[in-house]
Amino acid sequence: MKKKMLILGALLAGSLLSASLSAQVSAQPASGGETAPAGPRDQQAQRPNFLLIVADDLGWSDLGAFGGEIDTPNLDALALSGVRFTGFHTAPTCSPTRAMLLSGVDHHQAGIGTMAEALTPATAGRPGYEGYLNDRVASVAELLHQGGYRTVMSGKWHLGLTEERGPAARGFERSYALLQGLGNHFGEDQNKAWRKYDAAPTYRENGKVVSYPRGRYSADYFTDRLIGFLEEGAKDDRPFFAYLPYTAPHWPMQAPAEVIARYKGRYDEGYEALRAARLARQKELGLVPLDLQPHQWEGVKPWASLSPEEKAIEARKMEVYAAMVDRMDKNVGRVVETLKRLGKYEDTVILFLSDNGPEGNTIDAPFQVRGIENGNSRLGIDNSLGNIGTATSYVGYGAGWAQANSSPSWLVKGYPTEGGTRVTAFAAGRGVAGRRIARGYLNVADVAPTLLDLAGLTQPAAYKGREILPIQGRSIVPVLANEAAEVRKPSEPVGTELFFRRALRKGDWKAVYLPKSAGAYSRDGGAEGTWQLFNLAVDPAESKDLAAREPEKLRELVADWDAYAREKGVVVPAAR
């Protein structure tokens, strides 16, 4: 008990202020500018700072601390000093995840029932399908800011394109943001050709539209801006919430040439060899069971069947991808060094996660933007072998590398399977009981309530005069304190849906439904519109469908998913 109290005391320093601070969050009017500290200077100093880092499309096994061979010493040091989560889950793609990350509310209710880019006549205009973070929720940045935190962000937003839906309007005092889901990592899409065809992404600085500095690498520049915001607030008495959502390693695969060169030849043996090596390393690290067999390959040509030219192109893509992860890691190191230089590191809780599983789609087909004929040539894109990785290339790395990187799980980004939703995640820093692995189920919606809990704040019933939905995630403070493995009971169902693909998790059981659709992966009827059932305790790779063997359990989980869909307002196709 004494140990528990000491750990919780470190995590919740300043918790005696909780009642008064909660009242201020509920009652204090929010403003567009600075908010006065919530209490005296010594009380403000007791509350932790937060650094929330999000990687874009990172594979489960990319980091060294999770079994990878890519050079990631800074992230590895943080992960190994803290707690690595092997059961942390997100939505299947980026903007739904970000909606839940910042609101703590299911994305179907927070405004991103589906990605804005995927809205159809059947979904557009429906409640929860606005295509931006809606007014039924308050972002954790808004609540922390109103509760006395300095809030800053730099990186990808993807939760609304207009000024009133951007980060400056949703609680961030200082922000530099890419509004869309992706951009050229060197800003090449800011040139006249991209603008002519209305294909250039939009950037906002503190709410105002600005141009991205062409030639600067995204991970470098986003880090520069965040460091600048941190330095500006060095003498601010308030604790800070810093949000750093990178666009790396999201396609297009691009990186500085000198970093790519470090990986030349590293992946010449192919994706099967990479998967085997990573899985062996995961077993050594204690991340997965020693007898675990990985998922089956889905829609992937055997490496041996590729021509020498095809192998060279595929290997090059993975070299560039590894360089992107490498460069992101170096920039995380820069942020950590800044926190140490400013004397803020010891008082900061750091949380790192990927927004979903790795991207498995083919991106390097003839490029079309908004129906542009001959899009590649018109936009100056050159995807030849010697040019892959430069600012004028535009490729992804495909299903083979993605499935190797999501191993041992099934499938990739876009799917509610483990490979699409179980992601690399860890916590480190102030008060985290570290040097361990936490294996319980956790959800991205748990981040917002955890930050509020650590800050000694509670969510109000209303924000800016409007009622807001109560947070649905759970504080994982007991997990950080090593007092619990998870924060949900085995009897509690957790639903998922995106692109009409569905899943329901309940304890160790998981039901998955993949509707029949063109281009979908099709293992054992998995894309034929049938529910499958898995016991993740004995089959974390989702390789053995138990639907026929356990029909009662399947019916139970399907009924739970139907209840979830009704509660959250999930739009489902009309029965045929």
N, C-alpha and C positions, 0 to 999 in steps of 0.2 A: 504493500500500500504506500509506503514511504517513497519507493521508486516511482510509482505511478504519479504521486503528487508532484514530485520534482520535475518529471518530464512534462506533465501537463502545465505546470507552472511556467516552464520555459516556453512552451508553445503559446500559452495564453497570457503572456505577460501583459499586465494592464487590464486583465479581465474584471477586476473590481470596478472598473469604469463602465462595465457593460450596460448597466441599467441607464445611467445618464447618457451615454453615447447613443444607445438605441433610441432613446427619446429624441435626441437631436436629429438622428437620421430620419425619424418619422415626422418631426415637426419643422426642422430647419428648412427654409425655402432654398431651392437650388438656384444658382445663378450661372450665367455663361462665363463669368470670370473667376477670379480667385475666391476661395472660400476660407474664412478664418479658421484657425485651428480649433478643434473640438474641445480642447481643454488646455490647462496650463502646459508650459513647455516641458516640464519633467514628465507629465503624464503622456504627452504626445510622443516623447522619446521612448516610452516603454513599449509602444506598439510596433510590431514588425513591419519592415518594408516587404514588398512583394515584387519578384521578377518572374513574369510568366512568359516562357519562350515556346513558340509553336513552329515546328517544322512542317513543310508542305509535301505530302505524299511520301514521307520517309518510310522505308521498309522496316519491318519488325526487327530484323537482324542486322541492320546497317552499322550501328555503333559497335565499337569494340566491346563495350560492357554488356552488349546483348548478342555477342557472337560474331561480329563482323571483323573484316580485315582492313577496312578503311581507317586511315589515320585520324582518329578523333580523341586525342589525349585530353582536351579540356572538358568535353562532355563526359568522357569516361571517368575523369577524376571526380566530377560532381556526382555522377550516378553511383560510383563505388563508395563514395563517402556518405551517401544518403540511402534512400530506400528505392529499390527498383520494383516497379509494379509489373507483374506478368499477367494480370487480368484486367487491365485498364482498357475500356471500350469507348468508342466514339460512334458518330453516325458514319454511313458508308462514304460520304464525300464531304468536301470542305465547308461550304457555307452552312449546311445544316449543323455540322459540328460546332462552328463558330457561334451560331445562334444559341446553342445549348451551353457552350463554354461561358459566354458572357452573361447569360440570363439565368441559368439554372433551371430552365423550363424546356419541355419537349419542343423540338423545332417546329412541329405542326401547329403549335399554339403561339410560338414566338415570331411567326411570320415567314419562315422558310420551310413550309410544308414540303416543297420541292425547291430545287435550285431555280433562281430567277431565270436562268438561261433555258430551263426545261419546262417552264409553265406552258400549259396547253389550254384550249377552250374549256376542258373539263375541270381544270384547277384554277385558272386565273380568276381573281376576284373573290374566291372563296375565303372565309375567315381562316387565318393562319397561313394563307398562300399569297400574301402580299408581295413577296419577293424581296423584302427588307425586314430588318429587326423592327417589329411593330410596337405600337403604344400600349399593348396589353402587358408588356414587361418593362422593367427597368434594368439597365445593364449594371453589372457589378462595378463598373467604373463610375456610373452615376451615383450609386449608393456609397461607395468608398469616398468619392469626392465630397458628397454631402456630409459624410461622417468625419471629414477632416483630413483626408488623404490628398496628396498631390498626385495627379494622374497623367501619365504620358504614354504615348505609343508611337511606334514606327514600324511600318510594314504593310502587310495585306489586310484589308478590311473585309470586302466581299459581303457586306450586310446592308448595302444601300448606296445608290449612286448620287443622290442629290445632296445639297448642302444640309438640309434639315434631317437627312438620314445618315450622315457621315459621322465619324468618330468625334468631331468637335461638338456635335449636337447631342452625343450620347455619353457625355461624361468625361471626355479627355480634355484637360486644359491645354496640353501641347500635343500636336499630332502631325505626323507626316505619313500619308496613307495612299497605297494603291487601292482604288475602289473596286476594280474588277477582280476576277479570279486568277488572272495570270498576266504576265507582261514579259517582254524581252528582257533578259537579265542585264543587258548592256544598254537598254534604252533605245535600241535601234528602231523600235516601232513608234518612236516619237518623230520620225522623219516625215517629209512631205507626202511620200507615197502612201504610207499607212494612214495619215490624216485625210488624204484625198478620198480614200475609200471608207472613211469613218471606222477604221479598224484599230486606231490607237487607243490604248488604255488611258484612264483618267487618274491623275494624282491630285490630292488636296493637302495643303499645308495649313493647319489650324482653320480648316473649313474652306479655304479659298483655292481655286483651281490653279495649279502650277505645272510647269514642265519638268520632266525628269531629266537630269543632266546626262546626256548621251555619252557613252564611254565608261561610265562608272558601273561597277558590278553591283548587282542588287544587294547581296549579303553585306558587302562593304558599306554601301551607302546607307542602307537602313540602319546598320550598326552605328555609323557616324552620327546619324541624326539622333538616335536614342542616347548615345553618349553625350551629345550636346545638350539634350534635355536634362540628363542627370547632372551635368556640370552646372547648368543654369540654376538648378535647385539645391546645389551643394550646401547653401547656408539657410535653406528653408527649414523651419522647425518641424514641419509636418512630415510624417512618414510618407513614403511614395508607393504607388502602384505603377510599375513599368511593364508594358505589354509589347513584346517583340515577336510578331508573327512574320517569319521569313517566307519568301516565295520559293526558296530552295528546299528540296531538289525537284520541284514541280517542273514539268516540261514547259518550254523548250530546253533540251539538254545543252547548257552553255556554261562555260567556266573559263577563268584565266588560263592562257596557254601553258604557263609555267607549272600550274597545278596539275593540269591534265597530263603533262609530260611525266610526272611522278608515277603514274599508273600505267604507262605504256607496257603492254605485254602481260599485265597482271591477270587479264581475264581471257587469255587465248585458249584456255582449256574448256571454256563454255559454262553455261548456266547449270548443267547437272553437277559439274565439279564444284561450282561455288556453293550450291545447295548442300552438298555432302559435307564440305568443309565447315560451313556455318553451323549445320546441325550438330556436328561432332563437337564444335566449340561450345554451343549452347549446353550440351550435356556436361561438358567439363565444368562450366560455370554454375551448374545446378539450376539452370533456368527451365529445363524440360526433363521429363523422365528419361532414364537411361535406355529404356526399351521402346521409346516413341518412334513410330514410323511416320514419315511426312505424308502430306496430301499427295494425291495423284496429280500428274501434269494435266493441264486442260488446254487444248488447242495449241500446243507447243511442238514444233518440229524438233526431233532429236538433233543435238548438236552435230553428231557425226553425219547427218544427212545433208548438212549445209555445204554449199560450195566454198572454196577458199575465199572468194570475194564476199560472200554473205557472212562468213565467219569474221572477216576483217571489219566489216561494217558493224556487226553486232558487238564485237569486242570493243570497238571504238566508242559506241554508245555507253557501255558500262564504264569505260575509263572516264568519260566525261561526267557521268552520274556520280562516280566516286569522288571526282574532283569537286563537284558541287557540295557534297556532304562534308568533305575535307575543309573547304573554304568556310562553310557555315560554322564548323567547329572552331576554326581560328578566330572568327568574329565573336563567338560566345566567349572565348578566352579574353578578348579585348574588353568586353563588358565586365567580366569578373575582375580583371585588373583595374578597371575604372572604379568599381565599387570599393575595392581594397584601397586604392589611392585616395578616395574621398572619405574613407573611414566608415563606409556604409555596409560593407560585406558581412560583418559579424551579426548585424541586425536584420539580415535579409533572408526571407524564405524564397527558395528558387524552385519553380515547377516547370518541367519540360515535358512536352508531348508532341506526337505527330497528330495531324488532323484526321487521318484515315490511313488505310493501307496503301501500298504502292500502286501506281498507275500501270495497268496491264493492257490498255488499248494501243492499237497501232496509230501513231501520230504522223508518221512520215509518208503517208499516201499523198498524192497530188493535193496541194494545199488550196483550200477554198475558204475565203472569208466573206461572209455575207453574200454568197453567190458570185463572187468575183471570178470570171473566167480566166484561166491561166494564172491563178492566184500567186503561185510561187514566183514566176518571172516578174509579174507586175509589182510584187512587194520586195523584190531583190533577194529572194531566198535561194540559197544554194546548199543542197543536202548531199553533195558529193562527199566521198570518204575523207578527202583531205581537208574539207571545210567543216565537218561535223564538230560542234563544240564552240564555234565562233559566233559572233554576234549576228551573222547573216545566215546561220543554219536554223532549222526549226524541226526537231525530231523529238520523239519520246524513246524509251528504251525497250518497250514491248513486253509481251506476256512471259517470255522465258526468264528474263532477269527479274521481273516483278514477282513471279511465283517463287523463284529462288529466294528473294528477299523477304517474302511473307512466310517462308517456311518456318515451322512445319504446318502452318494453318492452310485452310482451304480458300482459294481464290484471292481476290485483290480488291482494290478500290471500286466502289460502286455496288458491292454486294454486301448483304447483311451477314455473311458468313464470317468466321473468325479472321480469315485473311483480309477482309475488308474493313473490319471494325476493331480488332484487337491490335493495339498500337504500342510502340515504344513510349514509355512514360516513366518518370522518376521525380522524386522530391529530394531536396537537400537544403542545407543551411540551418538557420536559427531554430533550435529546438527540435529538429527532426532526429528521431532515434535512428541512427544510420548504420551503414555497413551490413545491409541485410536485403532480403527479397520478401516482398509481400505478394501473396498468390491469390488473394480473394478477388471477387468481381467488383470492379469500380467503374464509374461512368463519368463521362465528360461533364454531365450536368452537376456533378459533385464539386466541381472547382469553385463556382461562385459561392455556395454556402460555406465552403471551407475557408475561403478568404475572409468572408464576413465574420465567421466564427473566430478566426485568429485575430481579427481586428477588434473583437469585442463588440460587434454590431449585429443587429437583427434586421431582417427585412421589414419595412413598413407595409401597411395595407394599401397605401396610396403613394403616388409620386407625382409631383407637380400638379396636384389637384385631380389626378385620375386614378381610379382603382387599378391595381396591377395583380396579375396572377401570382399566387404564392409560389415560392421556389419549390421545385419538385425533387431536386438533387439532395444528397445527404452530405453533411460535413464529414470529411474523412480524418478529422483531427485524431480520433482514437487509433486509426491506422498509422498516422504519422508518429504517434506516441508509442507505437508497438504494443497497444493494449487490445487491439482487435485486428483480425485479418480482413474483415469486410464490414460493411455498414448496412447490409440488407439481410433479411431473414431468407432462408431457403424457400419459403412459401410465397415470397413476393415476386410477382411477374414483372418483367421489364420488356416492353415492346419496342420494335424497330420497324420502320418502313421507309423506303425511298425507291422511286421509279417503279412502284407497285411490287417491289421485292420486299418480302416480309420475314420477320424473325421474332421469336418470343423466347426469352431466357427466364428460367425459373429454377433456382438452385443450380444443380449440375446438368439439368435437362435443357435442351434447346430444340425448338422446331424452326424449320427454314422452308420458305415457299418462294420458288423462283418461277415466275410466269413464263410461258412460252413466248420467246421474242427473237427476232433476227439478231444474230451476232452474239447471243448469250452463250455462256459455257453450258454444257449439256450432260455432265456426268450422271449416269444412272437415272435419266429422266429428270434431272435437277432443274432443267429449264422447260419442262413440259407441263408446268402448272400443277404439280403435286406437292403436298407437304411431306417433308422428311423430318426424321427425329434422331437426335444424337444425345448420347450421355457423355458430356465433356470430361467427366471425372476419369473415365477409362479410355476415351477417344477424343482427345483435344483437337485432332486433325480433322474431325468430322468426316471420317472415311467409312463408317459403318452405319447405314440407315436402319434404324430400329422401328420404323413406322409399322411394318407388318407384325413384328414381334410384340410391340407394346401399344396396341390400338387405343386402350383406355387412356394411357398417358398422353398420347398424341391428341385425342379429343379434348382432354383437359387443357392442354396448352393452346390449341386452336381456339377454344372458347375464351381463354384468357386474352388471346390476341384480338379477337372480335370485340371484347369489352374495352381493350386499350384503344382500338380504332374509333369506337363510338365516343369514348371520353375525350380523346385528343382531336377529333374532327378529321381523321384521316380520310382522304378521298380515295375510294377504291373503284375499279372499273365495274360497270353494270354487268350483272350476270348474263351470260349468253344462253 
